[in-house]
Amino acid sequence: MKQGILLIISTVQFLCGNAQPVKNHGQLKVTGTQLTGQHNEPVVLNGMSFGWSCFHPRFYTAGVVNTLATDWNCNVIRAAMGVEPDGGYLKDSAGNTKLVTTVVDAAIKEGIYVIIDWHCHNIKLTEARAFFKAMATKYHQYPNIIYELFNEPDYETWPEIKAYAIDLISTIRAIDANNIILVGSPRWDQDVDLPAASPITGFTNLMYTMHFYAGTHKQWLRDKTTAAIDKGLPIFISESAGMDATGDGKLADEEWKKYIGWMEEKKLSWITWSVSDKNESCSVLTTSAASNGKWQNKDLKESGLKTRAFLRKKNNK
């Protein structure tokens, strides 16, 4: 009987610990190419990205964060603040910042990690500097925070991206000395070989983003990313999904499984796109999905069902 009671207690502690990844891993850091926790253990973060804040604001709620943390078992989420489109940060900075901070505050309450993503395709240095200064000032004391400086550079060169990133890293590090910062890679986060050949120096706890859509990006991108890691570049896959790069089309299941296996082997953290209900296969929700979460299977598209099932299985839910 005593052994049975101890087993029950241990099981409860294990499940509760899984529900509080920040409590378990604490302040994250980069050791070599590996994301690690407060006890120097390798950390792999898996979770969901919200859709563009300016297009899908109804899902930027504490209820959705709670569902992703407790039902989907995400240990990280990504708040994708739209910058350039109509209704985005450039035209409504207060509204979009409020959406992001609602998600961040809820993630902190749930005990999970959260990426503050400047979801932009072009360099907007003045605005980005003001935004990240405000975010670092508000959240620097929380180990939950990860800053993503540039969602997907499209036609910018690596020297241009590097100069932009150094400016923003300096801005953040003047306030927040420790939390992880994600730096974008050229050509929609695919040319990771360029930062691998000329990485940013003089700062710690930096990682570089790679994005893939399994229907379009095949073995060549895995090979390119592996080569960058072998050169010493820390990689974080801050956006990915199983269909074409358009965000639509059928799921390339076999290729997606190859990516998942490769990421697990390399201990790479990854995020799936996206918590939204747009009429496309990468939006994991149907229009029936409630704005406060607590979704049923009927509220999930194929990508949502498969991503949720994987996250729950991986994390013993």
Phi and psi restraints in degrees (value plus and minus 20) as a CYANA .aco file:
   2 LYS   PHI     -81.8   -41.8
   2 LYS   PSI     -61.1   -21.1
   3 GLN   PHI     -84.6   -44.6
   3 GLN   PSI     -57.8   -17.8
   4 GLY   PHI     -83.4   -43.4
   4 GLY   PSI     -61.8   -21.8
   5 ILE   PHI     -83.6   -43.6
   5 ILE   PSI     -63.4   -23.4
   6 LEU   PHI     -82.6   -42.6
   6 LEU   PSI     -57.7   -17.7
   7 LEU   PHI     -84.3   -44.3
   7 LEU   PSI     -62.6   -22.6
   8 ILE   PHI     -82.4   -42.4
   8 ILE   PSI     -63.9   -23.9
   9 ILE   PHI     -82.0   -42.0
   9 ILE   PSI     -64.1   -24.1
  10 SER   PHI     -82.7   -42.7
  10 SER   PSI     -60.1   -20.1
  11 THR   PHI     -84.6   -44.6
  11 THR   PSI     -64.7   -24.7
  12 VAL   PHI     -81.3   -41.3
  12 VAL   PSI     -64.3   -24.3
  13 GLN   PHI     -81.9   -41.9
  13 GLN   PSI     -59.5   -19.5
  14 PHE   PHI     -83.3   -43.3
  14 PHE   PSI     -66.9   -26.9
  15 LEU   PHI     -87.0   -47.0
  15 LEU   PSI     -60.6   -20.6
  16 CYS   PHI     -85.4   -45.4
  16 CYS   PSI     -58.5   -18.5
  17 GLY   PHI     -82.5   -42.5
  17 GLY   PSI     -61.4   -21.4
  18 ASN   PHI     -80.6   -40.6
  18 ASN   PSI     -52.0   -12.0
  19 ALA   PHI     -97.1   -57.1
  19 ALA   PSI     -28.1    11.9
  20 GLN   PHI    -149.4  -109.4
  20 GLN   PSI      47.8    87.8
  21 PRO   PHI     -81.0   -41.0
  21 PRO   PSI     -52.9   -12.9
  22 VAL   PHI     -89.0   -49.0
  22 VAL   PSI     -55.2   -15.2
  23 LYS   PHI     -83.5   -43.5
  23 LYS   PSI     -58.2   -18.2
  24 ASN   PHI     -93.4   -53.4
  24 ASN   PSI     -66.8   -26.8
  25 HIS   PHI    -122.1   -82.1
  25 HIS   PSI     -41.5    -1.5
  26 GLY   PHI      41.3    81.3
  26 GLY   PSI    -161.0  -121.0
  27 GLN   PHI     -89.2   -49.2
  27 GLN   PSI      98.9   138.9
  28 LEU   PHI    -101.0   -61.0
  28 LEU   PSI     134.0   174.0
  29 LYS   PHI    -170.7  -130.7
  29 LYS   PSI     146.9   186.9
  30 VAL   PHI    -124.5   -84.5
  30 VAL   PSI     103.1   143.1
  31 THR   PHI    -136.6   -96.6
  31 THR   PSI      87.4   127.4
  32 GLY   PHI      46.4    86.4
  32 GLY   PSI    -136.8   -96.8
  33 THR   PHI    -126.1   -86.1
  33 THR   PSI     -16.7    23.3
  34 GLN   PHI    -124.2   -84.2
  34 GLN   PSI     113.8   153.8
  35 LEU   PHI     -90.7   -50.7
  35 LEU   PSI     109.5   149.5
  36 THR   PHI    -152.7  -112.7
  36 THR   PSI     143.2   183.2
  37 GLY   PHI    -122.3   -82.3
  37 GLY   PSI    -190.0  -150.0
  38 GLN   PHI     -86.5   -46.5
  38 GLN   PSI     -40.2    -0.2
  39 HIS   PHI    -124.7   -84.7
  39 HIS   PSI      -1.5    38.5
  40 ASN   PHI      47.8    87.8
  40 ASN   PSI      -2.5    37.5
  41 GLU   PHI    -103.9   -63.9
  41 GLU   PSI     124.7   164.7
  42 PRO   PHI     -80.7   -40.7
  42 PRO   PSI     117.7   157.7
  43 VAL   PHI    -141.5  -101.5
  43 VAL   PSI     111.4   151.4
  44 VAL   PHI    -140.5  -100.5
  44 VAL   PSI      98.3   138.3
  45 LEU   PHI    -119.4   -79.4
  45 LEU   PSI     115.2   155.2
  46 ASN   PHI    -155.3  -115.3
  46 ASN   PSI     114.8   154.8
  47 GLY   PHI    -195.5  -155.5
  47 GLY   PSI    -177.9  -137.9
  48 MET   PHI    -138.7   -98.7
  48 MET   PSI     126.5   166.5
  49 SER   PHI    -118.6   -78.6
  49 SER   PSI     115.7   155.7
  50 PHE   PHI     -86.5   -46.5
  50 PHE   PSI     134.8   174.8
  51 GLY   PHI     -92.4   -52.4
  51 GLY   PSI     157.3   197.3
  52 TRP   PHI     -71.1   -31.1
  52 TRP   PSI     109.8   149.8
  53 SER   PHI     -79.9   -39.9
  53 SER   PSI     -54.7   -14.7
  54 CYS   PHI     -97.2   -57.2
  54 CYS   PSI     -37.7     2.3
  55 PHE   PHI    -122.2   -82.2
  55 PHE   PSI     -48.7    -8.7
  56 HIS   PHI    -152.3  -112.3
  56 HIS   PSI      32.2    72.2
  57 PRO   PHI     -85.9   -45.9
  57 PRO   PSI     -41.4    -1.4
  58 ARG   PHI     -87.6   -47.6
  58 ARG   PSI     -37.7     2.3
  59 PHE   PHI    -112.7   -72.7
  59 PHE   PSI     -23.2    16.8
  60 TYR   PHI    -103.1   -63.1
  60 TYR   PSI      48.6    88.6
  61 THR   PHI    -150.7  -110.7
  61 THR   PSI     139.2   179.2
  62 ALA   PHI     -84.8   -44.8
  62 ALA   PSI     -52.9   -12.9
  63 GLY   PHI     -83.7   -43.7
  63 GLY   PSI     -60.0   -20.0
  64 VAL   PHI     -85.4   -45.4
  64 VAL   PSI     -62.8   -22.8
  65 VAL   PHI     -80.2   -40.2
  65 VAL   PSI     -62.6   -22.6
  66 ASN   PHI     -81.3   -41.3
  66 ASN   PSI     -62.8   -22.8
  67 THR   PHI     -84.1   -44.1
  67 THR   PSI     -63.5   -23.5
  68 LEU   PHI     -85.2   -45.2
  68 LEU   PSI     -55.2   -15.2
  69 ALA   PHI     -97.8   -57.8
  69 ALA   PSI     -61.9   -21.9
  70 THR   PHI    -120.4   -80.4
  70 THR   PSI     -46.9    -6.9
  71 ASP   PHI    -121.1   -81.1
  71 ASP   PSI     -67.5   -27.5
  72 TRP   PHI     -99.7   -59.7
  72 TRP   PSI     -38.5     1.5
  73 ASN   PHI      43.1    83.1
  73 ASN   PSI      16.6    56.6
  74 CYS   PHI     -86.7   -46.7
  74 CYS   PSI     116.4   156.4
  75 ASN   PHI    -120.6   -80.6
  75 ASN   PSI     -20.5    19.5
  76 VAL   PHI    -171.2  -131.2
  76 VAL   PSI     126.5   166.5
  77 ILE   PHI    -151.7  -111.7
  77 ILE   PSI     144.4   184.4
  78 ARG   PHI    -149.7  -109.7
  78 ARG   PSI     100.7   140.7
  79 ALA   PHI    -113.1   -73.1
  79 ALA   PSI      85.8   125.8
  80 ALA   PHI    -112.9   -72.9
  80 ALA   PSI      71.0   111.0
  81 MET   PHI     -98.2   -58.2
  81 MET   PSI      91.7   131.7
  82 GLY   PHI     -83.8   -43.8
  82 GLY   PSI     114.8   154.8
  83 VAL   PHI    -127.8   -87.8
  83 VAL   PSI     -74.6   -34.6
  84 GLU   PHI    -110.9   -70.9
  84 GLU   PSI     -53.1   -13.1
  85 PRO   PHI     -84.3   -44.3
  85 PRO   PSI     146.4   186.4
  86 ASP   PHI     -75.3   -35.3
  86 ASP   PSI     112.7   152.7
  87 GLY   PHI      66.3   106.3
  87 GLY   PSI     -23.2    16.8
  88 GLY   PHI    -102.2   -62.2
  88 GLY   PSI    -191.8  -151.8
  89 TYR   PHI     -78.6   -38.6
  89 TYR   PSI     -58.3   -18.3
  90 LEU   PHI     -83.4   -43.4
  90 LEU   PSI     -47.7    -7.7
  91 LYS   PHI    -125.1   -85.1
  91 LYS   PSI     -41.8    -1.8
  92 ASP   PHI    -164.7  -124.7
  92 ASP   PSI      53.9    93.9
  93 SER   PHI     -85.4   -45.4
  93 SER   PSI     -60.6   -20.6
  94 ALA   PHI     -86.5   -46.5
  94 ALA   PSI     -64.1   -24.1
  95 GLY   PHI     -84.7   -44.7
  95 GLY   PSI     -64.5   -24.5
  96 ASN   PHI     -92.1   -52.1
  96 ASN   PSI     -56.4   -16.4
  97 THR   PHI     -82.5   -42.5
  97 THR   PSI     -58.8   -18.8
  98 LYS   PHI     -83.7   -43.7
  98 LYS   PSI     -61.0   -21.0
  99 LEU   PHI     -80.7   -40.7
  99 LEU   PSI     -65.4   -25.4
 100 VAL   PHI     -84.2   -44.2
 100 VAL   PSI     -66.0   -26.0
 101 THR   PHI     -88.0   -48.0
 101 THR   PSI     -49.3    -9.3
 102 THR   PHI     -81.0   -41.0
 102 THR   PSI     -64.6   -24.6
 103 VAL   PHI     -87.9   -47.9
 103 VAL   PSI     -64.1   -24.1
 104 VAL   PHI     -83.2   -43.2
 104 VAL   PSI     -66.0   -26.0
 105 ASP   PHI     -80.4   -40.4
 105 ASP   PSI     -59.7   -19.7
 106 ALA   PHI     -88.2   -48.2
 106 ALA   PSI     -58.3   -18.3
 107 ALA   PHI     -83.6   -43.6
 107 ALA   PSI     -61.9   -21.9
 108 ILE   PHI     -80.7   -40.7
 108 ILE   PSI     -63.0   -23.0
 109 LYS   PHI     -82.2   -42.2
 109 LYS   PSI     -57.8   -17.8
 110 GLU   PHI     -99.3   -59.3
 110 GLU   PSI     -32.5     7.5
 111 GLY   PHI      59.0    99.0
 111 GLY   PSI       8.6    48.6
 112 ILE   PHI    -136.0   -96.0
 112 ILE   PSI     147.4   187.4
 113 TYR   PHI    -103.5   -63.5
 113 TYR   PSI     134.8   174.8
 114 VAL   PHI    -164.7  -124.7
 114 VAL   PSI     112.0   152.0
 115 ILE   PHI    -115.8   -75.8
 115 ILE   PSI     105.4   145.4
 116 ILE   PHI    -112.9   -72.9
 116 ILE   PSI      84.7   124.7
 117 ASP   PHI    -124.8   -84.8
 117 ASP   PSI      98.3   138.3
 118 TRP   PHI     -99.5   -59.5
 118 TRP   PSI      72.9   112.9
 119 HIS   PHI    -106.3   -66.3
 119 HIS   PSI      67.2   107.2
 120 CYS   PHI    -164.2  -124.2
 120 CYS   PSI     132.6   172.6
 121 HIS   PHI    -128.5   -88.5
 121 HIS   PSI     -22.2    17.8
 122 ASN   PHI    -156.3  -116.3
 122 ASN   PSI     139.1   179.1
 123 ILE   PHI     -95.1   -55.1
 123 ILE   PSI     101.4   141.4
 124 LYS   PHI    -150.3  -110.3
 124 LYS   PSI      53.2    93.2
 125 LEU   PHI     -85.5   -45.5
 125 LEU   PSI     -66.5   -26.5
 126 THR   PHI     -79.4   -39.4
 126 THR   PSI     -67.1   -27.1
 127 GLU   PHI     -88.6   -48.6
 127 GLU   PSI     -60.7   -20.7
 128 ALA   PHI     -84.6   -44.6
 128 ALA   PSI     -59.3   -19.3
 129 ARG   PHI     -81.1   -41.1
 129 ARG   PSI     -64.9   -24.9
 130 ALA   PHI     -84.6   -44.6
 130 ALA   PSI     -60.5   -20.5
 131 PHE   PHI     -85.7   -45.7
 131 PHE   PSI     -69.4   -29.4
 132 PHE   PHI     -91.0   -51.0
 132 PHE   PSI     -48.8    -8.8
 133 LYS   PHI     -82.7   -42.7
 133 LYS   PSI     -62.6   -22.6
 134 ALA   PHI     -86.6   -46.6
 134 ALA   PSI     -62.2   -22.2
 135 MET   PHI     -86.3   -46.3
 135 MET   PSI     -62.8   -22.8
 136 ALA   PHI     -84.6   -44.6
 136 ALA   PSI     -59.5   -19.5
 137 THR   PHI     -82.6   -42.6
 137 THR   PSI     -60.7   -20.7
 138 LYS   PHI     -96.4   -56.4
 138 LYS   PSI     -53.9   -13.9
 139 TYR   PHI    -143.4  -103.4
 139 TYR   PSI     -11.8    28.2
 140 HIS   PHI     -80.6   -40.6
 140 HIS   PSI     -43.5    -3.5
 141 GLN   PHI    -104.6   -64.6
 141 GLN   PSI     -23.2    16.8
 142 TYR   PHI    -122.3   -82.3
 142 TYR   PSI     103.0   143.0
 143 PRO   PHI     -91.3   -51.3
 143 PRO   PSI     -26.4    13.6
 144 ASN   PHI     -87.5   -47.5
 144 ASN   PSI     -40.5    -0.5
 145 ILE   PHI    -105.8   -65.8
 145 ILE   PSI     116.1   156.1
 146 ILE   PHI    -149.0  -109.0
 146 ILE   PSI     112.4   152.4
 147 TYR   PHI    -121.7   -81.7
 147 TYR   PSI     110.0   150.0
 148 GLU   PHI    -134.8   -94.8
 148 GLU   PSI      93.0   133.0
 149 LEU   PHI     -97.9   -57.9
 149 LEU   PSI     -44.2    -4.2
 150 PHE   PHI    -183.0  -143.0
 150 PHE   PSI      83.7   123.7
 151 ASN   PHI     -72.5   -32.5
 151 ASN   PSI     -86.2   -46.2
 152 GLU   PHI    -164.4  -124.4
 152 GLU   PSI      71.2   111.2
 153 PRO   PHI     -76.5   -36.5
 153 PRO   PSI     116.3   156.3
 154 ASP   PHI    -121.3   -81.3
 154 ASP   PSI     -88.7   -48.7
 155 TYR   PHI    -129.0   -89.0
 155 TYR   PSI     -13.7    26.3
 156 GLU   PHI     -91.2   -51.2
 156 GLU   PSI     125.8   165.8
 157 THR   PHI     -99.7   -59.7
 157 THR   PSI     141.9   181.9
 158 TRP   PHI     -81.1   -41.1
 158 TRP   PSI     -61.5   -21.5
 159 PRO   PHI     -78.0   -38.0
 159 PRO   PSI     -57.2   -17.2
 160 GLU   PHI     -88.2   -48.2
 160 GLU   PSI     -64.6   -24.6
 161 ILE   PHI     -84.8   -44.8
 161 ILE   PSI     -60.8   -20.8
 162 LYS   PHI     -83.0   -43.0
 162 LYS   PSI     -64.7   -24.7
 163 ALA   PHI     -83.4   -43.4
 163 ALA   PSI     -63.6   -23.6
 164 TYR   PHI     -79.4   -39.4
 164 TYR   PSI     -68.3   -28.3
 165 ALA   PHI     -83.0   -43.0
 165 ALA   PSI     -62.9   -22.9
 166 ILE   PHI     -80.1   -40.1
 166 ILE   PSI     -60.7   -20.7
 167 ASP   PHI     -80.5   -40.5
 167 ASP   PSI     -67.6   -27.6
 168 LEU   PHI     -92.1   -52.1
 168 LEU   PSI     -56.6   -16.6
 169 ILE   PHI     -81.3   -41.3
 169 ILE   PSI     -63.0   -23.0
 170 SER   PHI     -81.3   -41.3
 170 SER   PSI     -61.2   -21.2
 171 THR   PHI     -81.9   -41.9
 171 THR   PSI     -65.9   -25.9
 172 ILE   PHI     -89.5   -49.5
 172 ILE   PSI     -64.9   -24.9
 173 ARG   PHI     -87.2   -47.2
 173 ARG   PSI     -40.5    -0.5
 174 ALA   PHI     -87.1   -47.1
 174 ALA   PSI     -38.1     1.9
 175 ILE   PHI    -137.5   -97.5
 175 ILE   PSI     -62.7   -22.7
 176 ASP   PHI    -141.4  -101.4
 176 ASP   PSI      86.7   126.7
 177 ALA   PHI    -102.9   -62.9
 177 ALA   PSI     -33.8     6.2
 178 ASN   PHI    -142.0  -102.0
 178 ASN   PSI     -58.8   -18.8
 179 ASN   PHI     -83.8   -43.8
 179 ASN   PSI     128.6   168.6
 180 ILE   PHI     -82.2   -42.2
 180 ILE   PSI     120.2   160.2
 181 ILE   PHI    -141.3  -101.3
 181 ILE   PSI     109.6   149.6
 182 LEU   PHI    -121.3   -81.3
 182 LEU   PSI     110.0   150.0
 183 VAL   PHI    -130.4   -90.4
 183 VAL   PSI     112.4   152.4
 184 GLY   PHI     -92.9   -52.9
 184 GLY   PSI     136.4   176.4
 185 SER   PHI    -133.4   -93.4
 185 SER   PSI     134.1   174.1
 186 PRO   PHI     -83.4   -43.4
 186 PRO   PSI     140.7   180.7
 187 ARG   PHI      35.1    75.1
 187 ARG   PSI      43.9    83.9
 188 TRP   PHI      36.3    76.3
 188 TRP   PSI      19.7    59.7
 189 ASP   PHI      44.6    84.6
 189 ASP   PSI      15.5    55.5
 190 GLN   PHI    -131.5   -91.5
 190 GLN   PSI     -49.1    -9.1
 191 ASP   PHI    -106.9   -66.9
 191 ASP   PSI      42.2    82.2
 192 VAL   PHI     -90.9   -50.9
 192 VAL   PSI     -33.3     6.7
 193 ASP   PHI     -86.7   -46.7
 193 ASP   PSI     -46.7    -6.7
 194 LEU   PHI     -91.9   -51.9
 194 LEU   PSI     -70.3   -30.3
 195 PRO   PHI     -85.2   -45.2
 195 PRO   PSI     -48.1    -8.1
 196 ALA   PHI     -83.2   -43.2
 196 ALA   PSI     -53.7   -13.7
 197 ALA   PHI    -100.9   -60.9
 197 ALA   PSI     -40.8    -0.8
 198 SER   PHI    -169.4  -129.4
 198 SER   PSI      49.4    89.4
 199 PRO   PHI     -92.1   -52.1
 199 PRO   PSI     142.1   182.1
 200 ILE   PHI     -92.5   -52.5
 200 ILE   PSI     114.6   154.6
 201 THR   PHI    -138.5   -98.5
 201 THR   PSI     143.6   183.6
 202 GLY   PHI      72.1   112.1
 202 GLY   PSI     -20.7    19.3
 203 PHE   PHI    -154.2  -114.2
 203 PHE   PSI     135.7   175.7
 204 THR   PHI    -132.0   -92.0
 204 THR   PSI     146.9   186.9
 205 ASN   PHI      39.9    79.9
 205 ASN   PSI      23.5    63.5
 206 LEU   PHI    -126.5   -86.5
 206 LEU   PSI     123.6   163.6
 207 MET   PHI    -154.0  -114.0
 207 MET   PSI     142.3   182.3
 208 TYR   PHI    -139.5   -99.5
 208 TYR   PSI     118.4   158.4
 209 THR   PHI    -111.0   -71.0
 209 THR   PSI     120.6   160.6
 210 MET   PHI    -144.4  -104.4
 210 MET   PSI     117.2   157.2
 211 HIS   PHI    -140.0  -100.0
 211 HIS   PSI     122.3   162.3
 212 PHE   PHI    -161.4  -121.4
 212 PHE   PSI     131.3   171.3
 213 TYR   PHI    -146.0  -106.0
 213 TYR   PSI      96.1   136.1
 214 ALA   PHI     -83.7   -43.7
 214 ALA   PSI     -44.6    -4.6
 215 GLY   PHI     -91.1   -51.1
 215 GLY   PSI     -40.5    -0.5
 216 THR   PHI    -131.6   -91.6
 216 THR   PSI     -63.9   -23.9
 217 HIS   PHI    -117.4   -77.4
 217 HIS   PSI      94.0   134.0
 218 LYS   PHI    -124.7   -84.7
 218 LYS   PSI    -170.2  -130.2
 219 GLN   PHI     -77.3   -37.3
 219 GLN   PSI     -51.3   -11.3
 220 TRP   PHI     -79.7   -39.7
 220 TRP   PSI     -55.1   -15.1
 221 LEU   PHI     -97.0   -57.0
 221 LEU   PSI     -54.5   -14.5
 222 ARG   PHI     -83.2   -43.2
 222 ARG   PSI     -62.8   -22.8
 223 ASP   PHI     -83.7   -43.7
 223 ASP   PSI     -63.2   -23.2
 224 LYS   PHI     -82.9   -42.9
 224 LYS   PSI     -61.2   -21.2
 225 THR   PHI     -90.1   -50.1
 225 THR   PSI     -61.0   -21.0
 226 THR   PHI     -79.0   -39.0
 226 THR   PSI     -62.6   -22.6
 227 ALA   PHI     -82.8   -42.8
 227 ALA   PSI     -58.8   -18.8
 228 ALA   PHI     -85.4   -45.4
 228 ALA   PSI     -62.0   -22.0
 229 ILE   PHI     -82.7   -42.7
 229 ILE   PSI     -62.4   -22.4
 230 ASP   PHI     -82.1   -42.1
 230 ASP   PSI     -45.8    -5.8
 231 LYS   PHI    -102.9   -62.9
 231 LYS   PSI     -25.6    14.4
 232 GLY   PHI      86.9   126.9
 232 GLY   PSI      -7.8    32.2
 233 LEU   PHI    -109.3   -69.3
 233 LEU   PSI     101.9   141.9
 234 PRO   PHI     -95.7   -55.7
 234 PRO   PSI     105.8   145.8
 235 ILE   PHI    -132.2   -92.2
 235 ILE   PSI     117.7   157.7
 236 PHE   PHI    -150.6  -110.6
 236 PHE   PSI     103.1   143.1
 237 ILE   PHI    -111.3   -71.3
 237 ILE   PSI      72.3   112.3
 238 SER   PHI    -105.9   -65.9
 238 SER   PSI     -24.4    15.6
 239 GLU   PHI    -176.4  -136.4
 239 GLU   PSI     113.7   153.7
 240 SER   PHI    -185.1  -145.1
 240 SER   PSI     142.5   182.5
 241 ALA   PHI    -188.9  -148.9
 241 ALA   PSI     157.3   197.3
 242 GLY   PHI    -118.5   -78.5
 242 GLY   PSI     -23.1    16.9
 243 MET   PHI    -126.0   -86.0
 243 MET   PSI    -180.8  -140.8
 244 ASP   PHI     -90.7   -50.7
 244 ASP   PSI     142.8   182.8
 245 ALA   PHI     -85.1   -45.1
 245 ALA   PSI     -36.2     3.8
 246 THR   PHI     -89.0   -49.0
 246 THR   PSI     -34.5     5.5
 247 GLY   PHI      68.7   108.7
 247 GLY   PSI     -16.6    23.4
 248 ASP   PHI    -151.0  -111.0
 248 ASP   PSI    -199.4  -159.4
 249 GLY   PHI      75.1   115.1
 249 GLY   PSI     156.0   196.0
 250 LYS   PHI     -91.1   -51.1
 250 LYS   PSI     133.6   173.6
 251 LEU   PHI     -91.3   -51.3
 251 LEU   PSI     111.5   151.5
 252 ALA   PHI    -109.1   -69.1
 252 ALA   PSI      59.0    99.0
 253 ASP   PHI     -78.1   -38.1
 253 ASP   PSI     -65.3   -25.3
 254 GLU   PHI     -86.3   -46.3
 254 GLU   PSI     -61.8   -21.8
 255 GLU   PHI     -88.2   -48.2
 255 GLU   PSI     -57.2   -17.2
 256 TRP   PHI     -83.7   -43.7
 256 TRP   PSI     -62.3   -22.3
 257 LYS   PHI     -82.4   -42.4
 257 LYS   PSI     -57.5   -17.5
 258 LYS   PHI     -82.2   -42.2
 258 LYS   PSI     -61.8   -21.8
 259 TYR   PHI     -83.0   -43.0
 259 TYR   PSI     -65.6   -25.6
 260 ILE   PHI     -82.1   -42.1
 260 ILE   PSI     -63.8   -23.8
 261 GLY   PHI     -81.8   -41.8
 261 GLY   PSI     -61.6   -21.6
 262 TRP   PHI     -85.0   -45.0
 262 TRP   PSI     -62.9   -22.9
 263 MET   PHI     -85.7   -45.7
 263 MET   PSI     -60.1   -20.1
 264 GLU   PHI     -83.9   -43.9
 264 GLU   PSI     -62.2   -22.2
 265 GLU   PHI     -82.3   -42.3
 265 GLU   PSI     -60.3   -20.3
 266 LYS   PHI    -105.7   -65.7
 266 LYS   PSI     -24.0    16.0
 267 LYS   PHI      36.6    76.6
 267 LYS   PSI      27.3    67.3
 268 LEU   PHI    -115.3   -75.3
 268 LEU   PSI     116.0   156.0
 269 SER   PHI     -98.9   -58.9
 269 SER   PSI     124.6   164.6
 270 TRP   PHI    -169.3  -129.3
 270 TRP   PSI     132.6   172.6
 271 ILE   PHI    -144.1  -104.1
 271 ILE   PSI     119.3   159.3
 272 THR   PHI    -120.0   -80.0
 272 THR   PSI     118.8   158.8
 273 TRP   PHI    -119.7   -79.7
 273 TRP   PSI     111.4   151.4
 274 SER   PHI    -174.8  -134.8
 274 SER   PSI     141.3   181.3
 275 VAL   PHI    -101.2   -61.2
 275 VAL   PSI      70.3   110.3
 276 SER   PHI    -182.2  -142.2
 276 SER   PSI     149.8   189.8
 277 ASP   PHI    -144.5  -104.5
 277 ASP   PSI       7.4    47.4
 278 LYS   PHI     -85.4   -45.4
 278 LYS   PSI     134.6   174.6
 279 ASN   PHI     -98.2   -58.2
 279 ASN   PSI      53.3    93.3
 280 GLU   PHI    -177.0  -137.0
 280 GLU   PSI     136.9   176.9
 281 SER   PHI     -93.5   -53.5
 281 SER   PSI     -40.9    -0.9
 282 CYS   PHI    -100.8   -60.8
 282 CYS   PSI     -36.4     3.6
 283 SER   PHI     -98.4   -58.4
 283 SER   PSI      97.3   137.3
 284 VAL   PHI     -99.0   -59.0
 284 VAL   PSI     -29.2    10.8
 285 LEU   PHI    -131.8   -91.8
 285 LEU   PSI     131.4   171.4
 286 THR   PHI    -109.8   -69.8
 286 THR   PSI     150.1   190.1
 287 THR   PHI     -88.0   -48.0
 287 THR   PSI     -33.2     6.8
 288 SER   PHI     -97.6   -57.6
 288 SER   PSI     -32.7     7.3
 289 ALA   PHI     -85.5   -45.5
 289 ALA   PSI     111.2   151.2
 290 ALA   PHI     -93.6   -53.6
 290 ALA   PSI     132.0   172.0
 291 SER   PHI     -94.0   -54.0
 291 SER   PSI     -33.1     6.9
 292 ASN   PHI    -126.9   -86.9
 292 ASN   PSI      -3.5    36.5
 293 GLY   PHI      62.1   102.1
 293 GLY   PSI    -167.8  -127.8
 294 LYS   PHI      37.0    77.0
 294 LYS   PSI      26.8    66.8
 295 TRP   PHI    -100.0   -60.0
 295 TRP   PSI     132.7   172.7
 296 GLN   PHI    -122.8   -82.8
 296 GLN   PSI     150.5   190.5
 297 ASN   PHI     -76.7   -36.7
 297 ASN   PSI     -54.1   -14.1
 298 LYS   PHI     -85.6   -45.6
 298 LYS   PSI     -37.7     2.3
 299 ASP   PHI    -107.6   -67.6
 299 ASP   PSI     -24.1    15.9
 300 LEU   PHI    -131.6   -91.6
 300 LEU   PSI     117.0   157.0
 301 LYS   PHI    -100.8   -60.8
 301 LYS   PSI     157.2   197.2
 302 GLU   PHI     -76.8   -36.8
 302 GLU   PSI     -64.5   -24.5
 303 SER   PHI     -81.9   -41.9
 303 SER   PSI     -59.0   -19.0
 304 GLY   PHI     -86.2   -46.2
 304 GLY   PSI     -64.4   -24.4
 305 LEU   PHI     -80.9   -40.9
 305 LEU   PSI     -64.0   -24.0
 306 LYS   PHI     -92.8   -52.8
 306 LYS   PSI     -59.1   -19.1
 307 THR   PHI     -86.7   -46.7
 307 THR   PSI     -65.4   -25.4
 308 ARG   PHI     -80.0   -40.0
 308 ARG   PSI     -64.9   -24.9
 309 ALA   PHI     -81.8   -41.8
 309 ALA   PSI     -60.8   -20.8
 310 PHE   PHI     -84.9   -44.9
 310 PHE   PSI     -66.5   -26.5
 311 LEU   PHI     -81.3   -41.3
 311 LEU   PSI     -60.7   -20.7
 312 ARG   PHI     -89.0   -49.0
 312 ARG   PSI     -60.4   -20.4
 313 LYS   PHI     -87.0   -47.0
 313 LYS   PSI     -63.9   -23.9
 314 LYS   PHI     -83.0   -43.0
 314 LYS   PSI     -56.6   -16.6
 315 ASN   PHI    -123.2   -83.2
 315 ASN   PSI       1.3    41.3
 316 ASN   PHI      41.7    81.7
 316 ASN   PSI      16.4    56.4
